[in-house]
Every structure is written in C-alpha cells, then in structure tokens.
Amino acid sequence: MQNCKKIFSSFYFCILHSAFCVLLSSCGSSSNWRYDSIANQESPYSSSRLLYNDPTSHLKLELLKIGDQLQAFVFLNIHRFRPSPNQMVEVTLSIDDHTFREAAPCREGKMRLLLPPSLTEQLILALQEGKPVGILIDGFQGTISPDQFADFYSKLLNGEGEWMNYIKLKGPFQ
C-alpha cells in the first residue's frame, strides 16, 4: 500500500509539473519576427537584422542593416528559385488592392534574393501602416504579417538590444 501511495504521488507530481510547463509556455508571446544584432565599436561594422519566419510558408524575409545601409532579402530554406538566364526572378508584392512587380537578383546558390529598393520601401511602408503584405516569387507565396513589426523595426533602426556595447574586450583572451 505504501508503494502505491509513492507511485501515485509521483504520478500526480508529474501531471501537475507537465500542466504547469504547458501553462507557462502558453503565456509567452510568440512572434514570427526575430531581432538579432552584433555591435562593433566602429559603427560602420555593426550589424543588425530582423527576420520574419512564418512556419507555414517556405518564403522567409530578412531585413539586414549594416552601418547605415538597409537591405531586404527573401530566401528559401530547402528549395531553390529558378532565375532567368540573367539571374533575375520576378517578385510580386500585394498590398491592399495594389500589386507591385519587379525583378530581383538571385544570389549565388539560388536560395536568396535581394529585393530592389523600391520593393523594400513599399514592403516596409505597408508593414509600418499595419497592412499585411502578400508576396509571390517563382510559385512560392506567403503573407507577411504586420503584427509587432513596428516594435521590432524600431529596434533594427535604433540598434536597441546591442548588449555587446557594454562589454569592452580588447584583444584575445589571456
């Protein structure tokens, strides 16, 4: 009888612990947006990026800021784009009732495209205004949600979260 009580109490503890972990993990806010940065004492070499990863889409978006330059890339994880002979792929953005089309250069490896500045501007403007952006490239399509974009984009532009600025390392470790 004593062993049954021990087994039951251990089983009861495991169930409570599991329920608590599930409850705790569901309380956190999840976002498809992720911000990373690498600080450098020489600001032209500091970089930060904002990554949009919707698990239901093959298309991923990356906004990359190095120094004062901002570029947007669209990439695939496992598939490849099929560029034209001049290594270009047509990109279509759908915002409200408007469609924007332009060719984008395919990077080496054919899994990554650099968005032209005009499409980058349209994309960022729409997301800042809280509008979802439909994207179609080479048969792959997805929708970029504006949820939490403004906060993450502000971090990208202002270099917030660059905790490395507070650590002063000089030379190799001794």
C-alpha positions as CSV (number, residue, x, y, z in Angstrom):
1,M,0.0,0.0,0.0
2,Q,2.9,2.3,0.8
3,N,4.4,1.7,-2.6
4,C,1.1,2.6,-4.3
5,K,1.0,5.9,-2.5
6,K,4.5,6.7,-3.6
7,I,3.8,5.8,-7.2
8,F,0.5,7.8,-7.1
9,S,2.2,10.8,-5.6
10,S,5.0,10.7,-8.2
11,F,2.5,10.3,-11.0
12,Y,0.4,13.2,-9.6
13,F,3.5,15.4,-9.3
14,C,4.5,14.6,-12.9
15,I,1.0,15.6,-14.2
16,L,1.0,18.8,-12.2
17,H,4.5,19.7,-13.4
18,S,3.6,19.0,-17.0
19,A,0.4,21.1,-16.8
20,F,2.4,23.9,-15.2
21,C,5.0,23.8,-18.0
22,V,2.3,23.8,-20.7
23,L,0.6,26.8,-19.0
24,L,3.9,28.7,-18.6
25,S,4.9,28.2,-22.2
26,S,1.5,29.3,-23.5
27,C,1.7,32.6,-21.5
28,G,4.7,33.8,-23.5
29,S,4.0,35.8,-26.6
30,S,5.3,34.3,-29.8
31,S,6.1,36.3,-32.8
32,N,7.2,35.4,-36.3
33,W,9.6,38.4,-36.0
34,R,13.1,38.0,-34.5
35,Y,15.7,40.6,-34.0
36,D,19.5,40.0,-33.7
37,S,22.4,42.4,-33.6
38,I,26.2,42.4,-33.5
39,A,27.7,45.5,-32.1
40,N,31.1,46.8,-33.0
41,Q,33.0,49.7,-31.6
42,E,33.4,51.0,-35.1
43,S,29.7,51.6,-36.1
44,P,30.2,51.0,-39.9
45,Y,30.8,47.4,-39.0
46,S,27.8,47.0,-36.6
47,S,25.0,44.9,-38.0
48,S,21.5,44.0,-37.0
49,R,18.8,42.0,-38.7
50,L,15.1,41.5,-38.5
51,L,13.9,38.0,-39.6
52,Y,10.3,37.1,-40.4
53,N,9.8,33.3,-40.3
54,D,6.2,32.1,-40.8
55,P,6.4,28.3,-40.2
56,T,3.5,27.8,-42.7
57,S,5.5,29.4,-45.6
58,H,8.6,28.4,-47.5
59,L,9.4,32.1,-48.0
60,K,11.4,34.0,-45.3
61,L,12.2,37.7,-45.1
62,E,15.3,39.3,-43.7
63,L,15.9,43.0,-43.2
64,L,19.6,43.5,-42.8
65,K,21.2,46.7,-41.5
66,I,25.0,47.1,-41.7
67,G,26.2,50.5,-40.7
68,D,23.7,52.9,-42.3
69,Q,22.6,50.6,-45.1
70,L,19.4,48.6,-45.0
71,Q,18.7,45.8,-47.4
72,A,15.8,43.3,-47.7
73,F,16.3,39.7,-48.7
74,V,13.7,36.9,-49.4
75,F,15.0,33.4,-49.1
76,L,14.0,29.8,-49.0
77,N,15.3,27.1,-46.6
78,I,15.1,24.0,-48.7
79,H,14.0,24.9,-52.2
80,R,15.7,27.0,-54.9
81,F,14.5,29.8,-57.1
82,R,14.5,29.3,-60.9
83,P,16.1,32.5,-62.2
84,S,16.1,33.7,-65.7
85,P,19.4,33.5,-67.7
86,N,20.4,36.9,-66.4
87,Q,19.9,35.6,-62.8
88,M,16.7,37.6,-62.1
89,V,13.5,36.4,-60.5
90,E,10.2,38.3,-60.6
91,V,8.9,39.4,-57.2
92,T,5.2,40.4,-56.7
93,L,4.0,42.2,-53.6
94,S,0.3,42.6,-52.9
95,I,-0.7,45.4,-50.6
96,D,-4.4,46.2,-50.2
97,D,-5.6,46.3,-53.8
98,H,-2.2,47.2,-55.3
99,T,0.3,45.0,-56.9
100,F,4.0,45.8,-57.3
101,R,6.2,43.7,-59.6
102,E,9.9,43.9,-60.1
103,A,12.8,41.6,-61.0
104,A,15.2,40.8,-58.1
105,P,18.7,39.5,-58.5
106,C,19.2,35.9,-57.4
107,R,22.2,35.3,-55.1
108,E,24.6,32.5,-55.6
109,G,23.0,29.2,-54.6
110,K,19.6,30.3,-55.9
111,M,18.0,30.3,-52.5
112,R,18.2,34.0,-51.7
113,L,17.0,37.2,-53.5
114,L,18.0,40.8,-52.8
115,L,14.8,42.9,-53.0
116,P,15.1,46.1,-55.1
117,P,15.0,49.4,-53.1
118,S,11.6,50.3,-54.5
119,L,10.0,47.0,-53.3
120,T,11.8,47.3,-50.0
121,E,10.3,50.7,-49.4
122,Q,6.8,49.5,-50.3
123,L,7.1,46.5,-48.0
124,I,8.3,48.5,-45.0
125,L,5.8,51.3,-45.5
126,A,2.9,48.8,-45.6
127,L,4.1,46.9,-42.6
128,Q,4.5,50.2,-40.7
129,E,0.9,51.1,-41.6
130,G,-0.2,47.8,-40.2
131,K,-1.0,46.2,-43.5
132,P,-0.3,42.6,-44.4
133,V,1.9,42.1,-47.4
134,G,1.3,39.2,-49.8
135,I,4.4,38.0,-51.6
136,L,4.7,35.8,-54.7
137,I,8.0,34.6,-56.0
138,D,8.6,31.8,-58.5
139,G,5.4,29.9,-57.4
140,F,6.1,30.3,-53.7
141,Q,3.7,32.6,-51.8
142,G,3.2,33.8,-48.3
143,T,1.9,36.7,-46.3
144,I,4.0,38.9,-44.1
145,S,2.1,39.9,-41.0
146,P,2.5,43.4,-39.6
147,D,1.9,42.2,-36.0
148,Q,4.7,43.5,-33.8
149,F,6.6,44.8,-36.8
150,A,6.8,48.4,-35.6
151,D,8.5,47.5,-32.3
152,F,11.0,45.2,-34.0
153,Y,11.7,47.6,-36.8
154,S,12.4,50.4,-34.3
155,K,14.9,48.1,-32.6
156,L,16.5,47.5,-36.0
157,L,16.8,51.2,-36.9
158,N,18.0,52.3,-33.4
159,G,20.3,49.4,-32.6
160,E,18.4,48.6,-29.4
161,G,19.4,45.5,-27.6
162,E,23.0,45.7,-28.6
163,W,24.2,44.4,-25.2
164,M,27.7,44.0,-26.6
165,N,28.2,47.8,-26.4
166,Y,28.5,47.4,-22.7
167,I,31.3,44.8,-22.8
168,K,34.7,46.2,-23.6
169,L,37.0,43.4,-24.9
170,K,40.5,44.2,-26.0
171,G,42.5,41.7,-27.9
172,P,42.4,37.9,-27.4
173,F,41.6,36.4,-24.0
174,Q,44.6,35.9,-21.8
